[in-house]
Amino acid sequence: MSPLIEPDAIIAELFSGGEWLEGPVWLPDAHALRFSDIPRDRILEFDALSGETRVHDASAEFANGRTLDLNGDVVQCSHGRRRVERDLNGHVEAIAERWDGGRLNSPNDVIVASDGAVWFTDPPYGLHESGREGHPGSQDYEGCFVFRVDPNNGIALPVITDMVHPNGLAFSPDESTLYVADTGWFWNNDDPQHIRAYDVAVTDGVTSASNSRIFAEPTGIADGFRVDAEGNLWTSSGPSIQVFTPEGQSLLEFPMPQRISNLCFGGATGTDLYATSATSLYRVPTNARQAPRP
């Protein structure tokens, strides 16, 4: 069986000069990768055909994680606007921005399920007094939750409330398991730095996430991740990319030039792994591809 990443795989640096890059998503129609430079408040796009990187939005309100919805439109998290939103060729519209009468904290990462539901994490990083990744502010609700936006009525409700700072998230290929990183350690070294797993089920029309458990404890901080077609979870892990089996066993730890924040699959064959880091965007060829929706 071929290794997930060949031993002689070449790490290509596609862009450098960022301050803290995040939120990569592959745009198949454009043959491009969109990502954020959060502290510099801009969204960038790497054109895989020309090899050039351009500014997509020079005033992005500290956009962070993003994905594609069922129509292929970009769904992204905005620290600055404290909401999840859809970017329709430059026209940005809100998907979720309030719960229980108050504003969200600072949505961080987002995925879209096969039923069209939008799931997102809501830690407080964009509210930090430094203003480095958002606008300093206070939380309007107590805690940091994982929310699900119902595709039928557009209402956002919390589905996970037992984490300190939920961050990256991804479904297993059949969407029966939800993986969520807890990065509470960023602000308090006594708080978690692990990945939790939850069982996802629909009962009487209500979607729930239960049976909370620690799935894996990477050697570095698990910020963002993706799941491949075999059900393996690929995660950022400090200055490396780490891969875990569906059972939580470590399969691979691949060293990278600097600390990785997030990653996604893309490219012409869907087997290239794009990874954002502190200052650079990298591409690594793999023998895997992202899991398709059920």
N, C-alpha and C positions, 0 to 999 in steps of 0.2 A: 504494500500500500504506500502511495506517495506521502511524504511528510506534508503537513499543513503549509509550511513555508520551507522551501528548499534551503539547504545549508549555505549555498552560495548566492542566495537571493540578494539583489542589489537594492539598497534603500535609496530612492531618488528624492532629493530635496527639490520640490516644485516651486516653493515660494519661501522667502525669508524676510525678516524685517518687521514682523508683528510684535505685539506686546503680550498678548495672551489669546491664542487662537482657539476657537471652539465651534461646535455645532455643524460639522460637515454633513452634507447630503448630496448625493449624486443626482444630477438632472439628465436623464437619458436622452430626452429630445434635443437638448442643447449640447450634449457631449461635454458637460462642464460640472465642476464641483463648486457648490456654494458653501461659504463658511464665514465665521465672524471673527473680528478682532475686537473683543469686547471693550477693553479700556480705551481704545481709540475710536469707539463708537461708530464702527463702519462694518459693512458687509461686503465681502470680496467674492469674486468668481474666478476660478482657474479654468481656462479653456484648454481642454485636453487635445484639441486639434492643432492649435497654434502654440501651445505651451506658455501663453501669456496669462497674467492675472490682472483683472480690472476691478474697479470699485463699483459695486452694484448699488450701494446706498451709503452716502457719506455722512448721514445723520440718522443712525439706525435705532436710537433709543436703547442702546446696549442689548441688542438681540443676542440670544444664546442658542440653545438647541433647536433643531428643526428636523422635519421629516416631510414626506409627501402624503397627501390624502388620496382617496380612491380615484379622484379625477386627475391626479398628477400635479396638483397645485401644492405650493410650499406652505406648510404650517410651521410657525416658529414661535419661540418664547421671547417675550420682551421684558427685560428687567425694568427698563425705564418706564414703560407704560403699565407695568404690573399686570400683564395679561398674556393670553395665548391668542395668536392672530393668524390670519391667512394673507399671504402676499400674492396678489393677482397682478403680476407684471407691473409692480410698483404701486398699485393701489392696495393699501393695507386695511383690512377690516377685522374687528374684534370677534373672537370665538368665545372666550371666557375671560372675565375680568373681576367678577365679584362673587362672593359667597356669604350667606348669612348676614347680609346687610353691609358688609365691608369689602374692602379691596383684597385681592390676593396679595401674597408676599412679593415674590419675584419669580414667576415660573421659569424653570431651568431647562428641562428636557421634555420631549413629547414624542408619542407614537400614535399611530392610527390603527385601530383594529379592523378586521375584515367586515364588520358590520357598520363601519364608518364612525364608530365612537372614538373620540379624542381623549387619550390618557396623558396626564402630565404631572410632573413633580413641582412642588412649590416651597423650596427652602428660602431663607431670608438674605441670600448673598448680595442681591442688588440693593439692599437697604443699608448696607454697611456705611458707617460714618465717613469712611475715606472717600466715598463717591467714585471709586475706581471702576465698579461694574454696575453702576446705577445711580439713583438719587437717594441720598441718606433719608431714612424715614423709620417709622415704627410699624409693627405688625398690627393689623386690624382684627386678627383672630389669634387665639392662643394655640400654638403648635405649627407644624409644617406637615402638610398632608400630600397624598397622591389623589388626584381628582380624575373623574371620568365625565366627559361631556356626552350626554345622551344624544344620539344622532336624530332622534325623533322630535325632541322638544328643545334641544339646545341648552338644557340645564346642566350645570356643573355641580356634582356632588362628590364628597370625599369617599374613597373606597379603602384607603389605608391611612391609619392614624397612629400607628405604633412606632414610627421612625423619628429620629432626631432631625436629620436633614436629608430627606430623600433627594436623589440626584439623577443619575442615568437610569434608564429603564428600557426593557425589551421583553417581548413575548417569546415563548417557545414556538416552534413551527406550527403546532396545532392550536396555539393560544390557550392551552389549558394551564400554563404556568406563566406567571409574571415575575421577572427578575427586576429588583430595584437596588441601586447602590445607596448606602447610607454613608455620607461624608461629614458627619458631625465632627469628626476629628479635625477638620480644617480650622474650626473655631475653638475647640476644646479637646486637647489631646487625650482626655479621659473618655471621650465619646466614640461611637463606632467608626470603623473604617472597613466595612464588609459589604457583601452582597446578600440580600435576603431573597427568598423565593416565596411565592404565594400561589395557592390553587385558585383558579378563576372558574366560576360557575354561574349559570343563569338559572334561577329558581323563581317560578311564577312571574317571569318577565323582569326580575330584578337581578342585575349583575353584581357579584360580590367577589372579593379577594380574601381568602381565609388561609388558615394553617400556616401562619407566619413562622419562618425558620431561617437560620443562617445557611446559605447555599455555599458560599466560598469566602475565604479570607485571603485576597491577593497579597503578594509581597509588597506592593505599593498601593497607593490610593486608586480605587476603582471609581473613575469619574463617569465616563460614558462607555457604552458598549453596543454590540450587535450580536445576533444569533445567526449561525450559518444553517444551511439546508440539512445538515446532520444533527442539528440541535446543540452544537457546541457554542459556548458563549465566549466571544472575543472581547476583552476588556483592556482599557488603559490600566497600567500598573506601574506607576512611577515612570522611570526611564525605560520602560519596556512594554511590550504587548503580551498579555497572558491569555491562554485559552483553557477553558474548563469543559469537561464532558457534561452531559445532562445530569449526571450524578454528583457533580461538584468536584471531580478529580482533575488535578492540573495536567494538561496535555503538553503544554508548550509555554516557554517564557523566552520571548524573542527580544534581545536588547535593541534599543533605539538611541539615537544621538542625544536626546534630551527628554525631559518629562512629557509624557503624552496626556492630553486632556480628553480626547474623544476620537472616534473612528467610525468608518462606514465602508461598505463594499461598493464598487462601481467599475467604471471603465467599459471598454467595448465588449468584453466577455463577462463582465460582472465579477471577475475574480481578483481585481486589484483592490488592495486595502489602502484606503486613504486615512491618514492619521494627522490630527492637529496637535500642536505642541505649544510650548511657551512662545516661540518666535517663528516657527516654520511649519510648512505643510509638507508631508512626506507621502510617498507611494511605495507600497511593498507588494510584489507579485505573490499570490498565494495559490493553493490548490483547493480553495473553498469559495463559496459564494453565499450571499445573504439568503436566508430562508424566504421563500415566497409566501404570500398570504394564503390561508387555507381556501 
